[in-house]
Amino acid sequence: MEGQGTADPGAGAYRDFAVPEVVAEHARSWLRRPPAERSTAPPRASATVMLLRDDPRHEVFVLRRVAAMAFAGGMVAFPGGGVDPRDAEVGVPWAGPDARSWARRLGTREDAARQLVTAAAREVFEECGVLLAGRSTDTVVDDLRDEVWRQERAGLLDRTSSFAQVLQRHGLVLRTDLLSLRGHWVTPECEPRRYDTRFFAARMPQGQVADDESSEAAEAGWRTPDEILQGQREGRDLLLPPTQVMVEDLADVRDLDAWLGQRPHVPAVTPVPVERDGRLWIRVPRHGAAR
């Protein structure tokens, strides 16, 4: 089926993913140009968050992106987006691992680590109203029903406020210890819009409610990993390779807390386009897509 990884007998060190035709044409055109004529856009740093819950079922919160969006339109994805320069503000109050610890984990400078971790928390608040912050280092806010939080989200979206300002106004600290690094994917060089994306995971905070109010989402909600993969097999859901690999990993989780507590090696994965059997495929090193 489209989008599913398929074994290539001649490429044992790799896994190939059939590319949905909706996103294939640009990659095919890029691949057929002489190498000297292929332009490559620099990737923009970004972060995405897999929000998870296991009561009563093991589920992940996903969005179906608006079809008209320039990047990954119509695709099933996790909440996330590009970093904002103000995500690097040192005024963001932190709890848990500090920026230096995250820099070692992410393989970046401290300012870049601060941006990525802050962007992850900011984006999940902007897109689905979930706030990974508390009034102390061991609490998480559990009631965001007041209209003030809707206004704070709007201020982040129109950039009249930074995430640091939102937290400071409400006397909150960012709970960086609630985030678990699970993946690092860089958009293939053939794409006109490219992202250098860290995939984080976090347990859904008790008392909060993830919503579908993001303007970037045609629909949003909780689904089991198996339901998402079944939807892909049946042609109802389109997943880019990074999303598919992450969902496959989630399908294997049996103890959510133990899984979130792991610190796996997270190498950067940059898929490459290849043509095989008359079709366009995205090839991923096996270390980035073990199945």
C-alpha positions as CSV (number, residue, x, y, z in Angstrom):
1,M,0.0,0.0,0.0
2,E,1.1,3.6,-0.6
3,G,3.3,5.0,2.1
4,Q,4.1,1.6,3.7
5,G,7.7,0.5,4.0
6,T,8.6,-2.2,1.5
7,A,11.6,-4.5,1.6
8,D,14.1,-4.1,-1.2
9,P,16.1,-7.3,-1.7
10,G,19.0,-5.2,-3.1
11,A,19.2,-2.8,-0.2
12,G,19.4,-4.8,3.0
13,A,20.7,-1.8,4.9
14,Y,17.7,0.3,4.0
15,R,14.0,0.4,4.1
16,D,12.0,1.9,1.2
17,F,8.7,3.8,1.6
18,A,6.3,4.2,-1.3
19,V,5.7,7.9,-1.7
20,P,2.0,9.0,-1.9
21,E,1.5,10.6,-5.4
22,V,0.1,13.7,-3.7
23,V,3.7,14.6,-2.7
24,A,5.7,12.6,-5.3
25,E,5.8,14.9,-8.3
26,H,8.3,17.4,-7.0
27,A,10.7,14.7,-5.7
28,R,10.5,12.9,-9.1
29,S,11.3,16.1,-11.0
30,W,14.2,16.8,-8.6
31,L,15.6,13.3,-8.9
32,R,15.6,13.4,-12.7
33,R,17.7,16.6,-13.0
34,P,21.5,16.4,-13.3
35,P,23.0,16.6,-9.8
36,A,24.6,20.0,-10.6
37,E,21.1,21.5,-11.2
38,R,19.5,20.2,-8.0
39,S,18.8,23.0,-5.6
40,T,18.6,22.2,-1.9
41,A,16.9,24.3,0.7
42,P,18.4,24.6,4.2
43,P,16.3,22.8,6.8
44,R,14.5,24.8,9.5
45,A,14.7,23.5,13.0
46,S,11.4,22.2,14.3
47,A,9.9,20.1,17.1
48,T,6.9,17.8,17.3
49,V,5.3,16.0,20.2
50,M,3.6,12.7,20.5
51,L,1.0,13.1,23.2
52,L,0.2,9.8,24.7
53,R,-2.4,8.3,27.1
54,D,-3.2,4.7,28.2
55,D,-6.4,5.0,30.1
56,P,-8.2,2.9,29.0
57,R,-6.4,2.4,25.7
58,H,-2.9,3.2,24.5
59,E,-3.6,6.2,22.2
60,V,-1.7,9.1,20.6
61,F,-3.1,12.5,19.7
62,V,-2.9,13.2,15.9
63,L,-3.9,15.9,13.5
64,R,-5.0,15.6,9.9
65,R,-3.3,18.6,8.4
66,V,-5.4,20.9,6.2
67,A,-5.0,19.8,2.6
68,A,-4.1,23.2,1.3
69,M,-1.0,23.5,3.5
70,A,2.3,23.9,1.7
71,F,4.0,21.2,3.7
72,A,2.4,17.8,4.3
73,G,-1.1,18.9,3.4
74,G,-3.6,16.2,4.1
75,M,-1.2,14.1,6.1
76,V,-1.7,12.6,9.5
77,A,0.8,14.2,11.9
78,F,1.6,15.0,15.5
79,P,1.3,18.6,16.9
80,G,4.5,20.5,16.1
81,G,6.2,23.2,14.0
82,G,9.2,25.3,13.5
83,V,11.1,27.0,16.2
84,D,10.6,30.7,16.9
85,P,13.7,32.9,17.6
86,R,12.0,33.8,21.0
87,D,12.0,30.2,22.0
88,A,15.6,30.7,22.9
89,E,14.8,33.3,25.5
90,V,16.6,32.5,28.8
91,G,13.5,33.9,30.6
92,V,11.6,30.6,30.1
93,P,11.5,29.1,33.6
94,W,12.6,25.5,33.5
95,A,12.2,22.5,35.7
96,G,13.9,19.2,35.0
97,P,17.0,18.8,32.8
98,D,18.6,22.2,32.1
99,A,19.6,23.5,28.7
100,R,23.1,22.1,29.0
101,S,21.7,18.6,29.7
102,W,19.3,18.9,26.7
103,A,22.1,20.2,24.5
104,R,24.1,17.0,25.2
105,R,21.0,14.9,24.5
106,L,20.1,16.7,21.3
107,G,23.6,17.1,20.1
108,T,23.3,20.9,19.8
109,R,24.5,24.1,21.3
110,E,22.7,25.2,24.5
111,D,20.8,28.0,22.8
112,A,19.6,25.6,20.1
113,A,18.5,23.1,22.7
114,R,16.6,25.7,24.6
115,Q,14.8,26.6,21.3
116,L,13.9,23.0,20.5
117,V,12.6,22.1,23.9
118,T,10.6,25.3,24.3
119,A,9.2,25.0,20.8
120,A,8.0,21.5,21.5
121,A,6.0,22.7,24.6
122,R,4.8,25.9,22.8
123,E,3.6,24.1,19.7
124,V,1.6,21.5,21.7
125,F,0.0,24.3,23.6
126,E,-0.8,26.3,20.5
127,E,-2.1,23.4,18.5
128,C,-4.1,21.4,21.0
129,G,-4.2,23.4,24.2
130,V,-2.0,21.1,26.3
131,L,0.4,22.8,28.6
132,L,3.4,20.9,29.9
133,A,4.0,23.3,32.8
134,G,3.2,23.6,36.5
135,R,3.4,26.0,39.4
136,S,6.2,24.0,40.9
137,T,8.9,21.6,39.7
138,D,6.7,18.6,40.5
139,T,3.2,19.7,39.4
140,V,1.3,20.2,36.2
141,V,-1.6,22.6,35.7
142,D,-4.8,20.7,35.4
143,D,-7.5,23.2,34.6
144,L,-7.2,25.3,31.4
145,R,-10.9,26.0,30.9
146,D,-10.7,29.7,31.7
147,E,-11.0,32.0,28.6
148,V,-7.6,33.5,29.5
149,W,-5.8,30.4,28.1
150,R,-7.6,30.7,24.8
151,Q,-6.4,34.3,24.6
152,E,-2.8,33.2,25.5
153,R,-2.9,30.6,22.7
154,A,-4.0,33.3,20.3
155,G,-1.2,35.6,21.4
156,L,1.3,32.9,20.7
157,L,-0.1,32.3,17.2
158,D,0.0,36.0,16.2
159,R,3.4,36.4,17.9
160,T,2.2,39.2,20.2
161,S,3.5,37.0,23.1
162,S,6.4,34.7,23.6
163,F,6.1,31.4,25.5
164,A,8.3,32.8,28.2
165,Q,5.9,35.7,28.7
166,V,2.9,33.3,28.9
167,L,4.6,31.2,31.6
168,Q,5.8,34.2,33.6
169,R,2.4,35.8,33.6
170,H,0.9,32.7,35.2
171,G,3.8,31.9,37.5
172,L,4.5,28.6,35.7
173,V,7.7,26.6,35.1
174,L,8.2,24.5,31.9
175,R,8.4,20.8,32.9
176,T,11.1,19.7,30.5
177,D,11.3,16.4,32.4
178,L,8.0,15.4,30.9
179,L,9.5,15.3,27.4
180,S,11.2,12.2,26.1
181,L,13.4,12.5,22.9
182,R,12.4,9.7,20.5
183,G,13.4,10.7,17.0
184,H,15.4,13.0,14.7
185,W,14.4,13.3,11.1
186,V,15.6,15.7,8.4
187,T,13.4,16.3,5.3
188,P,14.9,14.9,2.1
189,E,16.9,17.3,0.0
190,C,14.4,17.0,-2.8
191,E,11.7,18.9,-0.9
192,P,11.3,22.7,-1.4
193,R,10.4,23.1,2.3
194,R,12.7,21.2,4.7
195,Y,12.7,20.7,8.4
196,D,15.3,19.4,10.9
197,T,12.8,17.9,13.3
198,R,13.1,16.4,16.8
199,F,10.3,14.0,17.8
200,F,9.4,14.2,21.5
201,A,6.9,12.1,23.5
202,A,5.0,13.1,26.6
203,R,2.2,11.7,28.7
204,M,-1.1,13.6,28.5
205,P,-1.4,15.6,31.8
206,Q,-4.3,14.6,34.0
207,G,-7.1,17.1,34.1
208,Q,-6.3,18.7,30.8
209,V,-8.1,18.2,27.5
210,A,-6.5,18.1,24.0
211,D,-8.7,19.9,21.5
212,D,-9.1,20.2,17.7
213,E,-9.1,24.0,17.5
214,S,-5.9,24.4,15.5
215,S,-6.3,26.2,12.2
216,E,-3.7,23.9,10.7
217,A,-5.9,20.8,11.4
218,A,-8.8,19.6,9.3
219,E,-9.6,17.2,12.2
220,A,-7.8,16.0,15.3
221,G,-8.3,13.4,18.0
222,W,-7.0,10.3,19.9
223,R,-6.3,7.1,18.0
224,T,-4.5,3.9,18.8
225,P,-1.3,3.3,16.7
226,D,-2.9,0.2,15.2
227,E,-5.9,2.2,14.1
228,I,-3.6,4.7,12.3
229,L,-1.6,2.0,10.6
230,Q,-4.8,0.2,9.6
231,G,-6.1,3.5,8.1
232,Q,-3.0,3.8,6.1
233,R,-3.2,0.2,4.8
234,E,-6.8,0.9,3.7
235,G,-5.9,4.2,2.0
236,R,-7.8,6.5,4.5
237,D,-4.7,7.9,6.1
238,L,-1.5,9.3,4.5
239,L,1.6,9.3,6.6
240,L,5.1,10.6,5.8
241,P,7.9,8.1,6.6
242,P,8.9,9.7,9.9
243,T,5.3,9.7,11.2
244,Q,4.9,6.1,10.1
245,V,8.1,4.9,11.9
246,M,7.1,6.7,15.1
247,V,3.6,5.2,15.0
248,E,5.1,1.8,14.5
249,D,7.3,2.3,17.5
250,L,4.3,3.3,19.5
251,A,2.4,0.2,18.5
252,D,5.1,-1.9,20.2
253,V,4.8,0.0,23.6
254,R,3.5,-2.1,26.4
255,D,4.5,0.0,29.5
256,L,4.1,3.7,28.7
257,D,5.9,5.0,31.7
258,A,8.9,2.7,31.2
259,W,9.1,3.6,27.5
260,L,9.0,7.4,28.3
261,G,11.8,6.8,30.8
262,Q,14.1,5.3,28.2
263,R,17.0,7.3,26.7
264,P,17.5,5.7,23.3
265,H,20.2,6.6,20.9
266,V,18.6,9.0,18.5
267,P,20.6,9.5,15.3
268,A,19.7,12.0,12.6
269,V,17.9,10.3,9.7
270,T,17.7,12.0,6.3
271,P,15.7,9.9,3.8
272,V,16.6,10.1,0.1
273,P,14.4,9.7,-3.0
274,V,15.0,6.7,-5.3
275,E,13.1,5.4,-8.4
276,R,12.5,1.6,-8.4
277,D,10.1,-0.6,-10.3
278,G,8.7,2.5,-12.1
279,R,7.7,4.1,-8.8
280,L,9.2,6.8,-6.5
281,W,10.3,5.7,-3.1
282,I,11.9,7.3,-0.1
283,R,14.8,5.3,1.2
284,V,15.6,5.3,4.9
285,P,18.7,3.7,6.7
286,R,17.6,0.7,8.7
287,H,18.9,2.4,11.9
288,G,16.2,5.0,11.5
289,A,13.5,2.5,10.5
290,A,14.2,-0.9,12.1
291,R,11.2,-2.7,10.6
